[in-house]
Amino acid sequence: MSVDLILQARLELLRDNLERAHGVPGMLERQHESVATLLELLNSELSFVGQMPSLMRTLKKVKIDLEDLANDPGVGGAAVQPLAGVTDALKALEGAQEKLKKAADIVQQLHGRRVTAAEKLSGGTVVAALQADANDYLQKVQGLLESNGDTPSLADVWRSYAELAEEIGPRFDDCVDLLQGVSVREHGLEESSAVLFQLADKIIQPWRVTDFNTEPFTIPSRREADASARINVLRVGFSEWTLWTLPLVAFEFGQLAVSRSQTIRRFLEEHHADDRAAWEELIADGLATAALGPAYACAAVILRLGPPSAAAAGDNDRVRMILLTLARLNEKHAYDHVMRTLEEAWTVASGGAPPGSFPTARSDAALAEGVDFLLRQLGATILLRYPVTEFQSAQATANAASLEARDVIDPRNLVNLAWLFRLAQPAGHAATAELLLSLWTELQTADRPRSAVAAGRGLWGSGGTQPGGRK
C-alpha cells in the first residue's frame, strides 16, 4: 500500500489522542499525590505554628530583659541593636502565624473534596473502563498504521479510520466530562453545593439492579446520562444543585440501568419495541421511585415533569408510572398523604383534570405490567428499594417538636424529610434546606451531634401544619 500522507497523519493524531485518554487515570492519581504532598507540608508547618506561642513568649521575655538593659546607665545603648532585632522577629512571627492559619483553613477546606474524588475514582472501575477502551482502540489504530502491501487497500483503511473515529469520539467526551467534573467538584463549587455532591454520593452508594450497578460518584455536567458513555458515574445538571432537585439523581441512575442492564433491555425488546424511547423513561422513573420513595416522586412531579394540556399529553404517563410504583410500595398506607398531595397538585396544574383523564397510548394494565417487572427485579436486590420503615422514621422526625443531627443520618431519609417539610410549609423551604444540610454536615464532622432545633421552636413555627395534617 502506497503511503497516504493525509491518512497517516490522521491515524497518528488519533493514536496520540488515545494515549492521552489512556493517561487520564494517571492525571487523577498525580492530582491525588500532589494533594497528599501538600497536606504533609501543611501539617509540618502547622506543627511549627503550634510552637509559635511558646517561642513568642520567650522572645517577649527577652525583649523585656533587653529593654531593661537598654535603660541601664551602666550598659547604655549596647542593648539597643539586639532589642530592635527581637522586635522585628516578633513582628515577623506574628505575621507568619496569621498567614499560615489562613492558608491552613483554605487547604483544609479543599483537601477533603480532592482526596474524596481521587480515592473514589482511582479505586473504582470508572477509569479502568476508560483505559481498557483506549487500549483496544490503540491496537486497532496501530494495526492500520502498520498496514503494508495491497491488503488492506487504501479505501478499506480510510473506511476503518472513519468508523474508528466515530466510535472513539464519545470516549473522548467521557474523558473531558470526567476531568471537568472532578475539577469543578474540587475547585469550582461553593461549600453549600459541594455538600450536595457528597450527599448524592452517599445516596447512590448502595443502589444495585440485578445485573447493573454504578460508581458511587457524581459529577457536575451539562448533559444527562448517556447510554453510549463508558463511565458509570452519574451526571448532575446545573439545575439539580439544590436539596429539592437532588432526588432526580435517582432518574439518572435509572437511565443508566435501562441502557446497561441486559434484563431490562430484553424486557423492553419483548414488550415495547415500538415505543421503546418512552418506556425507557417510564422504567427509569419506576426505578427512581423505588430507590428514593416519595422524595423522588415529589422532585419529579413538582419540579421536573410537564403537566398535560388539551394540546399535548405532556409527561402524564410518567406521573402515572411514578404514582403507581409508589402505590405498590405503599405498605400500611405510609405514602397516602404524599400521594394525595401530588395527585391534587398535578390535577390543578393540568387544568382540573385528573391524571387518568387524558388520552394516552399506554394503558393502566401496561404500566402495571412494567411495575410488576421492576418489583420482580428488585426482589433479589433489596438495596435498591427504599424501605417504608425508613420513611416512617422520617415522618416521626417531621412530626416531632425538635430535630437533631442524628435524625438525618441516612441521606435517603434526609431528602424525604426535606420534602415532608416542604409539602407542609412551602413558604419556608429555603430555611428548611439550609438547616437540614447544616445538620447533615454537622453529622459528618462532629463526634457528638447536638440538637439544632429547640423544642417548641420546630420547623413548623407556631401555627404550621405538619405532614398528614397534624398541628
C-alpha positions as CSV (number, residue, x, y, z in Angstrom):
1,M,0.0,0.0,0.0
2,S,1.4,3.4,-1.0
3,V,1.9,6.0,1.7
4,D,-1.1,8.3,2.1
5,L,0.3,11.3,3.9
6,I,-3.1,12.6,5.0
7,L,-4.4,9.2,6.2
8,Q,-1.2,8.5,8.1
9,A,-1.2,11.9,9.8
10,R,-4.8,11.4,10.9
11,L,-4.2,7.9,12.3
12,E,-1.2,9.2,14.2
13,L,-3.3,12.0,15.7
14,L,-5.9,9.5,16.7
15,R,-3.3,7.4,18.3
16,D,-1.8,10.4,20.2
17,N,-5.3,11.3,21.5
18,L,-6.0,7.7,22.6
19,E,-2.7,7.7,24.5
20,R,-3.9,10.9,26.3
21,A,-7.2,9.3,27.1
22,H,-5.3,6.3,28.5
23,G,-3.4,8.7,30.7
24,V,-6.5,10.2,32.3
25,P,-6.2,7.9,35.3
26,G,-2.6,8.9,35.8
27,M,-3.6,12.5,35.8
28,L,-6.1,11.9,38.5
29,E,-3.6,9.8,40.5
30,R,-1.0,12.6,40.2
31,Q,-3.5,15.1,41.5
32,H,-4.1,12.8,44.5
33,E,-0.4,12.6,45.1
34,S,0.0,16.3,44.9
35,V,-2.8,16.9,47.4
36,A,-1.2,14.3,49.8
37,T,2.2,16.1,49.5
38,L,0.5,19.5,50.1
39,L,-1.2,18.2,53.2
40,E,2.0,16.7,54.5
41,L,3.8,20.0,54.1
42,L,0.9,21.8,55.6
43,N,0.9,19.5,58.7
44,S,4.6,20.2,59.2
45,E,4.0,23.9,59.0
46,L,1.0,23.6,61.4
47,S,3.3,21.9,63.9
48,F,5.5,24.9,63.7
49,V,2.5,27.2,64.2
50,G,1.7,25.2,67.3
51,Q,5.1,26.0,68.7
52,M,4.9,29.7,67.9
53,P,3.1,30.9,71.1
54,S,5.8,29.4,73.3
55,L,8.5,30.9,71.0
56,M,6.8,34.3,71.0
57,R,6.5,34.2,74.8
58,T,10.3,33.5,75.1
59,L,11.1,36.4,72.7
60,K,8.8,38.8,74.6
61,K,10.7,37.9,77.8
62,V,14.0,38.5,76.0
63,K,12.6,41.8,74.7
64,I,11.7,42.9,78.3
65,D,15.2,42.0,79.5
66,L,16.8,43.9,76.7
67,E,14.6,46.9,77.4
68,D,15.8,46.9,81.0
69,L,19.4,46.7,79.9
70,A,18.9,49.5,77.4
71,N,17.7,51.7,80.2
72,D,20.6,50.7,82.5
73,P,23.1,53.6,82.6
74,G,25.9,51.1,83.0
75,V,25.1,49.3,79.8
76,G,23.7,52.2,77.8
77,G,22.9,51.7,74.2
78,A,24.7,48.4,73.9
79,A,21.4,46.5,74.1
80,V,19.5,48.7,71.6
81,Q,20.6,46.8,68.4
82,P,19.6,43.3,69.8
83,L,16.4,44.8,71.1
84,A,15.5,46.0,67.6
85,G,16.2,42.5,66.1
86,V,14.0,40.8,68.7
87,T,11.2,43.3,68.0
88,D,11.4,42.7,64.2
89,A,11.4,38.9,64.8
90,L,8.3,39.2,66.9
91,K,6.5,41.1,64.2
92,A,7.6,38.6,61.5
93,L,6.4,35.7,63.6
94,E,3.0,37.3,64.3
95,G,2.6,37.9,60.5
96,A,3.7,34.4,59.6
97,Q,1.4,32.8,62.2
98,E,-1.7,34.7,60.8
99,K,-0.8,33.8,57.2
100,L,-0.2,30.1,57.9
101,K,-3.5,29.9,59.8
102,K,-5.4,31.4,56.8
103,A,-3.6,29.0,54.4
104,A,-4.4,26.1,56.7
105,D,-8.1,27.0,56.6
106,I,-8.2,27.2,52.8
107,V,-6.2,24.0,52.2
108,Q,-8.2,22.0,54.8
109,Q,-11.4,23.1,53.1
110,L,-10.3,21.9,49.7
111,H,-8.4,18.9,50.8
112,G,-11.4,16.8,51.7
113,R,-13.0,17.3,48.3
114,R,-9.8,16.4,46.4
115,V,-9.0,13.3,48.3
116,T,-12.6,12.1,48.2
117,A,-12.7,12.4,44.4
118,A,-9.2,10.9,43.8
119,E,-9.7,7.9,46.1
120,K,-13.1,7.0,44.8
121,L,-12.1,7.2,41.2
122,S,-8.6,5.6,41.4
123,G,-10.0,2.6,43.3
124,G,-13.1,2.1,41.1
125,T,-13.9,0.8,37.7
126,V,-14.6,4.1,36.1
127,V,-11.0,4.8,34.9
128,A,-10.3,1.2,34.4
129,A,-13.1,1.1,31.8
130,L,-11.6,4.1,30.0
131,Q,-8.2,2.5,30.0
132,A,-9.5,-0.8,28.6
133,D,-11.3,1.0,25.8
134,A,-8.2,3.1,25.0
135,N,-6.0,0.0,24.8
136,D,-8.4,-1.7,22.4
137,Y,-8.6,1.2,20.1
138,L,-4.9,1.8,20.3
139,Q,-4.3,-1.7,19.0
140,K,-6.7,-1.2,16.1
141,V,-5.2,2.2,15.1
142,Q,-1.7,0.8,15.4
143,G,-2.7,-2.1,13.1
144,L,-3.9,0.4,10.5
145,L,-0.7,2.4,10.8
146,E,1.4,-0.8,10.2
147,S,-0.6,-1.9,7.2
148,N,1.5,-2.6,4.1
149,G,1.3,-4.1,0.6
150,D,-2.0,-4.1,-1.2
151,T,-4.1,-5.6,1.7
152,P,-6.0,-3.8,3.0
153,S,-6.5,-1.2,0.3
154,L,-6.4,2.5,1.0
155,A,-10.1,2.6,0.6
156,D,-10.5,0.0,3.3
157,V,-8.1,1.8,5.6
158,W,-10.0,5.1,5.1
159,R,-13.2,3.3,5.9
160,S,-11.8,1.7,9.0
161,Y,-10.4,5.0,10.1
162,A,-13.8,6.8,9.7
163,E,-15.6,4.0,11.7
164,L,-13.0,4.2,14.5
165,A,-13.1,8.0,14.7
166,E,-16.9,7.9,15.1
167,E,-16.7,5.2,17.8
168,I,-13.9,6.8,19.7
169,G,-15.5,10.3,19.8
170,P,-17.8,9.6,22.7
171,R,-14.9,8.1,24.6
172,F,-13.0,11.4,24.4
173,D,-16.2,13.1,25.5
174,D,-16.1,10.8,28.6
175,C,-12.6,11.8,29.4
176,V,-13.4,15.5,29.1
177,D,-16.6,15.1,31.2
178,L,-14.7,13.2,33.9
179,L,-11.8,15.7,34.1
180,Q,-14.1,18.7,34.1
181,G,-16.5,17.2,36.6
182,V,-13.8,16.3,39.1
183,S,-12.2,19.7,38.7
184,V,-15.5,21.5,39.3
185,R,-16.2,19.3,42.3
186,E,-12.8,20.1,43.8
187,H,-12.4,23.7,43.0
188,G,-15.4,25.3,41.4
189,L,-18.2,24.9,43.9
190,E,-19.2,27.0,46.9
191,E,-19.4,24.9,50.1
192,S,-23.2,24.5,50.0
193,S,-23.1,23.0,46.5
194,A,-20.1,20.8,47.3
195,V,-22.0,19.3,50.2
196,L,-24.8,18.3,47.8
197,F,-22.5,16.2,45.7
198,Q,-21.1,14.5,48.7
199,L,-24.7,13.8,49.8
200,A,-25.5,12.5,46.3
201,D,-22.6,10.1,46.5
202,K,-23.9,8.7,49.8
203,I,-27.4,8.3,48.4
204,I,-26.4,6.3,45.3
205,Q,-23.8,4.1,47.1
206,P,-26.0,1.1,47.8
207,W,-28.0,1.1,44.6
208,R,-28.0,-2.2,42.6
209,V,-30.1,-3.8,39.9
210,T,-29.8,-7.5,39.2
211,D,-27.1,-7.0,36.5
212,F,-26.0,-3.4,36.9
213,N,-24.5,-1.1,39.4
214,T,-22.9,2.3,39.1
215,E,-19.9,4.0,40.8
216,P,-20.9,5.9,44.0
217,F,-19.7,9.2,42.5
218,T,-21.5,12.1,40.9
219,I,-20.0,14.9,38.7
220,P,-21.4,18.3,37.6
221,S,-22.3,18.2,33.9
222,R,-24.3,20.0,31.3
223,R,-25.7,16.7,29.9
224,E,-27.7,13.9,31.4
225,A,-26.8,10.2,31.5
226,D,-25.6,9.0,28.1
227,A,-26.2,5.4,27.0
228,S,-23.1,5.4,24.9
229,A,-20.9,6.7,27.7
230,R,-18.3,4.3,29.1
231,I,-18.1,5.7,32.6
232,N,-20.8,4.8,35.1
233,V,-20.6,7.9,37.2
234,L,-23.8,9.9,37.4
235,R,-24.1,13.4,35.9
236,V,-25.9,16.1,37.9
237,G,-27.1,19.0,35.8
238,F,-26.8,22.6,37.0
239,S,-30.5,22.9,37.8
240,E,-30.2,20.0,40.2
241,W,-27.7,21.7,42.5
242,T,-30.3,22.1,45.3
243,L,-31.6,19.8,48.0
244,W,-35.0,19.7,46.4
245,T,-33.9,18.5,43.0
246,L,-31.1,16.2,44.3
247,P,-33.5,13.2,44.3
248,L,-33.5,13.5,40.5
249,V,-30.1,11.8,40.6
250,A,-32.2,8.6,41.0
251,F,-33.6,9.1,37.5
252,E,-30.0,9.4,36.2
253,F,-29.3,6.0,37.8
254,G,-32.5,4.6,36.3
255,Q,-31.5,5.8,32.8
256,L,-28.1,4.2,33.1
257,A,-29.6,0.9,34.4
258,V,-32.1,0.8,31.5
259,S,-29.2,1.2,29.0
260,R,-26.8,-1.2,30.6
261,S,-29.0,-4.0,32.2
262,Q,-29.5,-6.9,29.8
263,T,-32.6,-8.0,31.8
264,I,-34.3,-4.6,31.4
265,R,-33.3,-4.3,27.7
266,R,-34.7,-7.7,27.0
267,F,-38.0,-6.8,28.7
268,L,-38.2,-3.6,26.5
269,E,-37.4,-5.5,23.3
270,E,-40.0,-8.2,24.0
271,H,-42.8,-5.9,25.2
272,H,-42.3,-2.4,24.0
273,A,-40.0,-2.4,20.9
274,D,-42.4,0.0,19.1
275,D,-42.5,2.5,21.9
276,R,-39.0,2.0,23.4
277,A,-37.9,5.6,24.0
278,A,-40.9,6.4,26.1
279,W,-40.7,3.1,28.0
280,E,-37.0,3.7,28.8
281,E,-38.1,6.8,30.7
282,L,-41.0,5.1,32.4
283,I,-38.8,2.2,33.6
284,A,-36.2,4.8,34.8
285,D,-39.0,6.6,36.7
286,G,-40.1,3.4,38.3
287,L,-36.6,2.5,39.4
288,A,-36.0,6.0,40.8
289,T,-39.3,5.9,42.8
290,A,-38.3,2.5,44.3
291,A,-34.9,3.8,45.1
292,L,-35.9,7.0,46.9
293,G,-39.6,6.7,47.6
294,P,-41.7,9.9,48.0
295,A,-38.6,12.2,47.7
296,Y,-38.2,11.3,44.0
297,A,-41.9,11.4,43.3
298,C,-42.1,15.0,44.8
299,A,-39.0,16.2,43.0
300,A,-40.1,14.8,39.6
301,V,-43.8,15.8,39.8
302,I,-43.4,19.2,41.4
303,L,-40.1,20.4,39.8
304,R,-39.4,18.5,36.6
305,L,-42.3,17.0,34.6
306,G,-44.6,18.9,32.3
307,P,-48.3,18.8,33.0
308,P,-50.7,17.8,30.2
309,S,-53.0,20.2,28.3
310,A,-55.6,20.0,25.7
311,A,-52.9,20.2,23.0
312,A,-50.4,17.7,24.4
313,A,-50.2,14.8,26.8
314,G,-47.1,16.2,28.4
315,D,-45.5,13.8,31.0
316,N,-48.8,12.5,32.2
317,D,-47.8,8.8,31.8
318,R,-44.6,9.3,33.7
319,V,-46.5,10.8,36.6
320,R,-48.9,7.8,36.4
321,M,-45.9,5.4,36.5
322,I,-44.4,7.2,39.5
323,L,-47.7,7.2,41.4
324,L,-48.4,3.6,40.5
325,T,-45.0,2.5,41.7
326,L,-45.4,4.4,44.9
327,A,-48.8,2.9,45.4
328,R,-47.4,-0.7,45.0
329,L,-44.7,0.1,47.6
330,N,-47.2,1.8,50.0
331,E,-47.2,-0.5,53.0
332,K,-49.5,0.4,55.9
333,H,-50.6,3.5,53.9
334,A,-47.4,5.3,54.8
335,Y,-47.4,7.2,51.5
336,D,-51.1,8.1,51.4
337,H,-50.6,11.8,52.4
338,V,-47.8,12.4,49.8
339,M,-49.6,10.6,47.0
340,R,-52.8,12.5,47.7
341,T,-50.9,15.8,47.7
342,L,-49.1,15.0,44.4
343,E,-52.3,13.9,42.7
344,E,-54.1,17.1,43.7
345,A,-51.2,19.3,42.6
346,W,-51.0,17.5,39.2
347,T,-54.7,17.9,38.7
348,V,-54.6,21.6,39.4
349,A,-51.6,22.1,37.1
350,S,-53.4,20.1,34.4
351,G,-56.4,22.5,34.4
352,G,-58.5,20.5,36.8
353,A,-58.4,17.1,35.0
354,P,-57.1,14.1,37.0
355,P,-54.1,12.1,35.7
356,G,-56.2,9.3,34.1
357,S,-58.5,11.6,32.1
358,F,-56.1,12.4,29.2
359,P,-55.8,10.2,26.1
360,T,-52.7,8.1,26.2
361,A,-51.1,5.3,24.3
362,R,-50.2,3.4,27.5
363,S,-52.9,1.7,29.4
364,D,-53.1,1.2,33.1
365,A,-52.5,-2.6,32.5
366,A,-49.3,-1.9,30.6
367,L,-48.0,0.4,33.3
368,A,-48.9,-2.1,35.9
369,E,-47.0,-4.8,34.0
370,G,-44.0,-2.5,33.9
371,V,-44.2,-2.0,37.7
372,D,-44.6,-5.8,38.2
373,F,-41.5,-6.4,36.2
374,L,-39.5,-3.9,38.2
375,L,-40.6,-5.3,41.5
376,R,-39.6,-8.8,40.4
377,Q,-36.1,-7.4,39.6
378,L,-35.8,-5.6,42.9
379,G,-36.8,-8.7,44.8
380,A,-33.2,-10.0,44.6
381,T,-31.6,-6.6,45.2
382,I,-33.3,-5.1,48.2
383,L,-30.6,-2.5,48.5
384,L,-32.2,-0.5,45.7
385,R,-35.6,-0.3,47.4
386,Y,-36.1,2.5,49.9
387,P,-37.7,0.8,53.0
388,V,-41.1,2.1,54.1
389,T,-40.0,1.8,57.7
390,E,-37.2,4.4,57.0
391,F,-39.8,6.7,55.5
392,Q,-42.0,6.2,58.6
393,S,-38.9,7.1,60.7
394,A,-38.6,10.4,58.7
395,Q,-42.3,11.1,59.3
396,A,-41.9,10.6,63.0
397,T,-39.0,13.1,63.0
398,A,-41.0,15.6,61.0
399,N,-43.9,15.4,63.5
400,A,-41.5,15.8,66.5
401,A,-41.1,19.1,68.3
402,S,-37.3,19.1,67.8
403,L,-34.8,17.9,65.3
404,E,-31.2,16.6,65.9
405,A,-28.3,15.8,63.6
406,R,-28.8,12.1,64.2
407,D,-32.2,12.3,62.7
408,V,-30.7,12.8,59.2
409,I,-28.0,10.1,59.4
410,D,-29.4,8.3,56.4
411,P,-29.2,10.5,53.3
412,R,-32.3,8.9,51.8
413,N,-34.2,9.9,55.0
414,L,-32.7,13.4,54.7
415,V,-34.3,14.1,51.2
416,N,-37.6,12.5,52.2
417,L,-37.6,14.5,55.4
418,A,-36.9,17.7,53.4
419,W,-39.9,17.1,51.1
420,L,-42.2,16.3,54.1
421,F,-41.3,19.7,55.5
422,R,-41.8,21.4,52.1
423,L,-45.2,19.9,51.5
424,A,-46.3,21.0,54.9
425,Q,-44.9,24.5,54.7
426,P,-44.0,25.5,51.1
427,A,-43.1,29.1,52.1
428,G,-40.3,28.1,54.4
429,H,-38.4,25.7,52.2
430,A,-35.3,27.8,51.8
431,A,-34.6,27.9,55.5
432,T,-35.5,24.2,55.8
433,A,-33.0,23.2,53.2
434,E,-30.3,25.3,54.9
435,L,-31.0,23.7,58.2
436,L,-31.1,20.1,57.0
437,L,-27.9,20.5,55.1
438,S,-26.1,22.1,58.1
439,L,-27.3,19.2,60.2
440,W,-26.1,16.6,57.8
441,T,-22.7,18.4,57.5
442,E,-22.5,18.6,61.3
443,L,-23.1,14.8,61.5
444,Q,-20.1,14.2,59.2
445,T,-17.8,16.3,61.3
446,A,-19.0,16.3,64.9
447,D,-18.4,13.5,67.4
448,R,-21.4,14.4,69.5
449,P,-24.3,15.8,67.4
450,R,-26.3,18.4,69.3
451,S,-29.9,19.4,69.0
452,A,-30.2,22.0,66.3
453,V,-33.9,23.0,66.8
454,A,-35.1,23.7,70.3
455,A,-38.3,22.1,71.5
456,G,-41.3,24.5,70.8
457,R,-39.4,26.2,68.0
458,G,-39.5,23.5,65.4
459,L,-39.6,23.8,61.7
460,W,-43.4,24.2,61.7
461,G,-43.3,27.5,63.6
462,S,-46.2,28.4,65.8
463,G,-49.1,27.5,63.5
464,G,-47.8,25.4,60.7
465,T,-49.5,22.3,59.5
466,Q,-47.4,19.1,59.9
467,P,-47.4,16.2,57.5
468,G,-50.6,14.3,57.5
469,G,-52.5,17.4,58.7
470,R,-51.0,17.5,62.3
471,K,-50.9,20.8,64.1
